[in-house]
Amino acid sequence: MENLLVFINIILAIILIIVILLQRSEGGALGLGVSQDNFTSARSVGTFLTKFTSIIAALFIICSIAIVAISRDELRETQSVLEKEEEENSNIPQIPQSK
């Protein structure tokens, strides 16, 4: 389950990067390259990309929180490092001490 969520999270991250780069920036550096003649359609594309970015970002955050919650549950089942070390030392045969 955790592997599936990590895969979905990676896909969402890639989609989020692409959608952010498609948006029209204030300086116009990485925007769609639309001219001022077609301003109304540029505005509708901008609002669609903004809404789509918000949805993808929310899904990315929810997926990330789910991954953390699942991994914390798995960590609770394990013991601390000191407890593991004590168990390993108790399983090692002891050398008999001579008198």
N, C-alpha and C positions, 0 to 999 in steps of 0.2 A: 504494500500500500504506500509505503514511504517513497519507494522508487518511482511509482506512478505520479505521485504529487511533485516530486523533484523534476520529473520530465515535463509535466504540465507547467510548472513554474518557469522552467527554461524557455519553453515555447512562448509563454506569456511575456517574458522579459524581451525576447526577440521582437515580438509583435509590438510591444510598447515602444521599443527603440525606433522601429520603423515608422510607427504612427507619429511619434514626436518629431522625427526628422522630416516628415511630410508636411507638417504644419507650417504655416507662414509665420516667419519670425518678424520681429519688429524691424530689423535691419534688412530683411528680405534676402538673407544669405542662403538659407537652405529651404526656402519656401517653394510653393508650387510654380512660381514664375508667371502668375497671371497678371495681366495688365489692368490698368484702371478702367478701361473700356468695359470690361466684364466684371464690374465690381459686385453686382448683386449675386451672381453665381459663385464668386469667390467667397462672399460672406456666408452663403449656405454651405459650401464645402468646409469652410472654417468652423462653423458651428457643429457640423456633423463630426469632423475630426476631433473637436474639443470634447463632445459627448462620448465619442468612441474611446478617446484616451482616458477619460474619467472611468468608464466602465472597465477597461482593461487594467487600469491601475488598481481599482478596487478589487478585482479578481486576483491580481498579483499579490496584494497585501493579505487577502483572506487565505490564499494558498500558502503563503509564507508562514502565517500564524498557525495554520493547520500542520505544517511540517514541524514547526517547533513543538507544538503540543504532542504530536506523535512521538518525536524523539525524546521528549522529557519523560513520557510514560515508559519508554524502553529503558531510560537511564535509572528510573526509580526501582526497577526490578533488579538491577545489578547492585553489587556491594561497593563500598568505598575501596579505595586503593589500599588503605591500611588493613582492612579486613581480608582482602584477597591475599595480601602479603603474609598475614598471619596463618591463613589456611595453607598456603604453599609451604611455609616453613614447618607446619605441623605434619605435613605429608612426607617430608623428607626424612629418611631413616637417620636416626641419631647415632653417632659414633659412641660405642661404649667407653666409658672412662675407666682406666685401670687404677687400682688402689695401691 
